[in-house]
């Protein structure tokens, strides 16, 4: 049922303001675009919510026409249940792509669903918990070779669970992080990226691997380690208007992992159609595919599917335990030169539930 558990689109009003400067190579940094997207939404967890998201795409001074564009997103929303969502995410390429910096700053006062831990949790065990937390995501990478970047990663969240039922799963099972947890992880990250476009690639590879640690030495409340591998391949089918995008993702954690940091399935990027965090555990393996195709004018279509599984250990994975999702989407091109799109997706879970999504840029 649309709007039962995740952000549901009741009204979407979008408009784009394109601010264009000179188009010659010497003044490419003057070319930029600003897009504003007001939102109205409703869910049982939030009641009515009102907000807006904005996106700016630009290049730094002294950049040339071949440098990749940078992008900043700013968003915020407030609900009638006094919940607050505010964030600023960024993806920055310095001139000549010498450095690649990306991450997020945010503050959230929100309600999330929780079904327990494991790959076969039950729908009837669903509960909701309120949590307040500020967030810092920072990744700084330097180009060490053509298309290859190496750098450091720092993640910080200060979770304070504001409200949960006395007899809830979070209380009964004494889940790590069910009262509060400070996430403070430090790690190394490496990226190989030879995509032809950053925001809507039609050819190339994106490979990302990271290893991070958390503990008293980093200022965290729990001690654990995380290894992630994210690999995407983009294939042009006949021409660059028809695209096959493939993605494989692995998230592996060890140690005392608070439940908010367990690997999970669901959301806007990991198997659309499944509630974010519907299945969570220490290990995750996932595959996704998407076919992107032109429609008319500034509109494009997409058809996608994914399968994945979580488990406490690698030996617990099994072919019969896979979850699946699929769906269709619409893309609205708001910046032709840099191929920036508004993404509207409708994803279905294996149980047939329909979940809508509205955001900028592709899932992978």
Buried (B, 14 or more C-beta within 10 A) or exposed (E): EEBEBBBBBBEBEBEBEEEEEEEEEEEBBBBBBBBBBBBBBBBEBBEEBBBEBBBBBBBBEEBEEEBBBBBBBBBBBBBEBEBBBBBBBBBBBBBEBEBBBBBBBBEBBBBBBBBBBBBEBEEEEBBBBBBBBBBBBBBBBEBEEEBBBBBBBBBBBBBBBEEBEEEBBBBEEEBBBBBBBBBBBBBBBBBBBBBEBBBBBBBBBBBBBBBBBBBEEBEBBBBBBBBBBBBBBBEBEEEBEBBBBBBBBBBBBEEBBBBBBBBBBBBBBBBBBBBBBBBBBBBBBBBBBBBBBBEEEEEBEBEBBBBBBBBEEEEBBEEEEBBBBBBEBBBBBBBEBBBBBBBBBBBBBBEEBBBBBBBBBBBB
